[in-house]
Amino acid sequence: MVIQAEKIDKSSVIPIYYQLFKLIEEQIRKGDLKPGESLPTEHEISLRFEISRMTVRRAIAELVSAGMVYAQQGRGTFVATPKLDNIVFELNDFNQEIKERGLNCKSTLLEAKIIRADKELRERFQVGEESKRFLYFRTVFSAEDERLSYEVKYTIYSKSRPILESELKDPSLPGLIATHTEYVPMSAKKVLQVAVCTEEEAAILGIAPNSPVFLVEQTIYDPDLKPVGWSKAVYRGDRYKLTSYDGWYKKD
């Protein structure tokens, strides 16, 4: 399979990995890349667009997370078949909506640190080593100084791939894992619950304790289905809604 060589603008403020992600996504939606066909290798894509393999890996990780492609160890990465029998929900894209309204939005890093694995983390990540270290950080998303969502993220820390504090403000977890750890994120599981916020979450979001919220827990897996990332996001129930799309419905 050949990916059409549309130009990637390396001078753009839009990250290169995201440009590649959108390029491949669009070709899958249009049917230029068909279900079951294999993508070129990371090396082939990096040569074609003159970009790093790490950038290609991050774009593919985002495609896997979106359900557009899937990986088979030792064989390659393939275009997925749209699953019309599944109900897929997503929280409405407030970032885009806020930009369209001309409002100011930002993601604020509340805390970031390297921690040792406690019993809960070892069980969640299926690791036995007490010496294993994790990157832990918390962010809050705001619009016009109103706090809308709060997120806590964990991933296994890789000392050989340091990360800048500025890169933690608004990263996708699969992308972060692909570029700053030795692990390759290949699939994700998200669990959505309707809940009430804790006192700590209420204080962070500036709402009353026990207010209704959407709680989304995400686990990221490598090709061997080993957990390599976990996050918990709390969305205000009075500011977010759920939308369902079947297959690869293209949003306007």
C-alpha positions as CSV (number, residue, x, y, z in Angstrom):
1,M,0.0,0.0,0.0
2,V,1.2,3.5,-0.9
3,I,0.4,6.5,1.1
4,Q,-0.3,9.5,-1.1
5,A,2.6,11.9,-0.8
6,E,0.8,15.0,0.2
7,K,3.1,17.6,1.5
8,I,3.9,17.9,5.3
9,D,4.6,21.5,6.3
10,K,7.5,21.4,8.6
11,S,7.3,25.1,9.3
12,S,3.7,24.9,10.6
13,V,2.8,25.3,14.2
14,I,0.8,22.0,13.8
15,P,3.0,19.1,15.0
16,I,4.4,17.0,12.2
17,Y,3.1,13.7,13.8
18,Y,-0.5,15.2,13.8
19,Q,-0.2,16.3,10.1
20,L,0.8,12.7,9.3
21,F,-2.0,11.3,11.4
22,K,-4.6,13.5,9.7
23,L,-3.2,12.7,6.2
24,I,-3.5,8.9,6.8
25,E,-6.9,9.3,8.6
26,E,-8.3,11.2,5.6
27,Q,-7.1,8.6,3.1
28,I,-8.7,5.8,5.2
29,R,-12.0,7.7,5.4
30,K,-12.0,8.3,1.6
31,G,-11.2,4.6,0.9
32,D,-7.9,5.3,-0.6
33,L,-6.4,3.0,2.1
34,K,-8.7,0.0,2.4
35,P,-9.5,-2.3,5.4
36,G,-7.1,-5.2,5.7
37,E,-4.3,-3.5,3.7
38,S,-1.0,-3.0,5.3
39,L,0.6,0.4,5.9
40,P,4.2,1.0,4.8
41,T,6.8,0.4,7.5
42,E,7.9,3.2,9.8
43,H,11.2,3.3,7.9
44,E,9.4,3.6,4.5
45,I,7.1,6.4,5.7
46,S,10.0,8.3,7.4
47,L,12.0,8.2,4.1
48,R,8.9,9.2,2.0
49,F,8.2,12.3,4.1
50,E,11.8,13.0,5.3
51,I,10.7,12.8,9.0
52,S,12.0,10.8,12.0
53,R,10.8,7.3,12.7
54,M,9.8,8.5,16.2
55,T,7.4,11.0,14.6
56,V,6.0,8.2,12.4
57,R,5.6,6.0,15.4
58,R,3.6,8.6,17.3
59,A,1.3,9.2,14.4
60,I,0.6,5.5,14.1
61,A,0.0,5.2,17.8
62,E,-2.7,7.9,17.5
63,L,-4.3,6.0,14.6
64,V,-4.3,2.8,16.7
65,S,-5.9,4.7,19.6
66,A,-8.5,6.0,17.2
67,G,-9.3,2.5,16.0
68,M,-8.3,3.4,12.4
69,V,-5.5,0.8,12.2
70,Y,-4.3,-2.2,14.2
71,A,-0.9,-3.8,14.7
72,Q,0.1,-7.5,14.4
73,Q,3.4,-8.2,16.0
74,G,5.9,-9.5,13.4
75,R,3.6,-8.7,10.5
76,G,2.9,-5.0,10.4
77,T,0.2,-2.4,10.8
78,F,-3.1,-2.8,8.9
79,V,-6.2,-0.6,8.2
80,A,-9.0,-1.6,10.5
81,T,-12.6,-2.4,9.3
82,P,-15.2,0.0,10.6
83,K,-17.2,-1.6,13.4
84,L,-20.8,-0.6,12.9
85,D,-22.1,-3.0,15.5
86,N,-20.3,-1.1,18.4
87,I,-21.6,2.0,20.0
88,V,-18.7,4.4,20.3
89,F,-19.1,7.5,22.5
90,E,-16.9,10.5,22.7
91,L,-17.0,13.7,24.8
92,N,-17.7,16.7,22.6
93,D,-14.5,18.4,21.4
94,F,-14.6,21.5,23.6
95,N,-11.1,22.6,22.4
96,Q,-12.4,23.0,18.9
97,E,-15.7,24.5,20.0
98,I,-14.0,27.0,22.2
99,K,-11.6,28.1,19.3
100,E,-14.6,28.5,17.0
101,R,-16.2,30.8,19.6
102,G,-13.0,32.8,19.9
103,L,-12.7,32.0,23.6
104,N,-9.4,31.5,25.4
105,C,-8.6,28.0,26.5
106,K,-5.5,26.5,28.2
107,S,-4.2,23.4,29.8
108,T,-2.4,23.9,33.1
109,L,0.1,21.5,34.6
110,L,-0.7,21.2,38.3
111,E,2.0,18.7,39.3
112,A,4.6,16.4,37.7
113,K,7.0,14.0,39.4
114,I,8.8,10.7,39.2
115,I,7.4,8.2,41.7
116,R,8.2,4.7,42.8
117,A,5.6,2.0,42.2
118,D,3.3,1.3,45.1
119,K,1.2,-1.9,45.4
120,E,-1.7,-0.4,43.4
121,L,0.5,0.8,40.5
122,R,2.3,-2.6,40.4
123,E,-1.0,-4.4,40.1
124,R,-2.4,-1.9,37.6
125,F,0.7,-2.1,35.3
126,Q,1.3,-5.8,36.1
127,V,4.9,-5.3,37.2
128,G,6.6,-7.0,40.1
129,E,9.6,-4.7,40.6
130,E,9.3,-2.4,43.5
131,S,12.1,-0.3,42.0
132,K,10.1,0.5,38.9
133,R,9.5,4.2,38.5
134,F,6.6,6.0,37.0
135,L,6.0,9.5,35.5
136,Y,2.9,11.0,37.3
137,F,1.3,14.3,36.4
138,R,-1.9,16.2,36.7
139,T,-3.5,18.8,34.4
140,V,-6.6,20.9,34.4
141,F,-8.3,22.3,31.2
142,S,-9.9,25.7,31.4
143,A,-11.8,28.1,29.1
144,E,-12.0,31.8,29.9
145,D,-10.7,31.0,33.4
146,E,-13.5,28.4,34.0
147,R,-12.1,25.0,34.8
148,L,-13.8,22.3,32.8
149,S,-11.9,19.0,33.2
150,Y,-9.2,17.5,35.4
151,E,-6.9,14.6,34.4
152,V,-4.3,12.4,36.2
153,K,-1.9,10.3,34.1
154,Y,0.7,7.6,34.7
155,T,3.3,6.0,32.5
156,I,6.4,3.9,33.1
157,Y,9.3,6.3,33.3
158,S,12.2,5.9,30.9
159,K,15.3,7.7,32.1
160,S,16.9,7.5,28.7
161,R,14.1,9.6,27.1
162,P,13.7,12.7,29.2
163,I,10.7,15.0,28.8
164,L,10.3,18.7,29.2
165,E,7.7,20.1,31.6
166,S,6.2,22.1,28.8
167,E,5.4,18.8,27.0
168,L,3.2,17.6,29.8
169,K,0.6,20.4,29.6
170,D,-1.7,18.8,27.0
171,P,-0.3,15.6,25.6
172,S,-2.2,12.5,24.4
173,L,-1.1,9.6,26.5
174,P,-0.4,7.2,23.5
175,G,1.7,10.0,21.9
176,L,3.6,10.6,25.1
177,I,4.4,6.9,25.5
178,A,5.5,6.6,21.8
179,T,8.0,9.5,22.0
180,H,9.2,9.4,25.6
181,T,9.4,5.7,26.5
182,E,10.8,2.5,25.0
183,Y,7.2,1.1,24.7
184,V,5.0,1.1,21.6
185,P,1.3,1.8,22.4
186,M,-0.8,-0.4,20.2
187,S,-4.3,-0.4,21.8
188,A,-6.4,1.3,24.5
189,K,-9.3,0.6,26.7
190,K,-11.6,3.3,28.0
191,V,-14.2,2.9,30.7
192,L,-16.8,5.7,31.1
193,Q,-18.8,6.1,34.3
194,V,-21.3,8.7,35.5
195,A,-20.1,9.7,39.0
196,V,-20.1,12.4,41.6
197,C,-16.8,14.3,42.2
198,T,-14.7,14.0,45.3
199,E,-14.0,17.0,47.5
200,E,-10.5,17.2,46.0
201,E,-11.9,17.1,42.4
202,A,-14.5,19.7,43.3
203,A,-11.9,22.1,44.7
204,I,-9.8,21.8,41.6
205,L,-12.8,22.3,39.2
206,G,-14.4,25.0,41.3
207,I,-17.7,23.2,41.7
208,A,-19.7,21.8,44.7
209,P,-18.7,18.5,46.2
210,N,-20.8,15.6,44.9
211,S,-21.6,17.4,41.6
212,P,-22.3,15.0,38.7
213,V,-19.3,14.3,36.5
214,F,-18.2,12.0,33.7
215,L,-15.3,9.8,34.8
216,V,-13.2,8.2,32.0
217,E,-10.4,5.7,32.9
218,Q,-8.0,4.8,30.1
219,T,-5.5,2.0,29.9
220,I,-2.9,1.9,27.1
221,Y,-1.4,-1.5,26.1
222,D,1.7,-2.5,24.1
223,P,1.6,-5.2,21.4
224,D,1.8,-7.9,24.1
225,L,-1.3,-6.4,25.9
226,K,0.9,-5.3,28.7
227,P,-0.3,-2.0,30.3
228,V,2.1,0.9,29.7
229,G,-0.1,3.9,30.5
230,W,-3.1,4.7,32.6
231,S,-5.2,7.9,33.1
232,K,-8.3,9.1,34.9
233,A,-10.1,12.1,33.5
234,V,-13.0,14.0,35.3
235,Y,-15.3,16.1,33.1
236,R,-17.9,18.5,34.5
237,G,-21.4,17.1,33.9
238,D,-22.8,20.6,33.3
239,R,-20.3,21.4,30.6
240,Y,-19.8,18.2,28.6
241,K,-22.1,16.0,26.5
242,L,-21.8,12.6,24.9
243,T,-22.0,12.0,21.2
244,S,-22.2,8.6,19.5
245,Y,-20.8,7.8,16.1
246,D,-20.9,4.5,14.2
247,G,-18.0,3.4,12.1
248,W,-15.9,6.2,10.7
249,Y,-18.6,8.8,10.5
250,K,-16.9,12.1,9.4
251,K,-17.8,15.0,11.7
252,D,-18.6,18.3,10.1
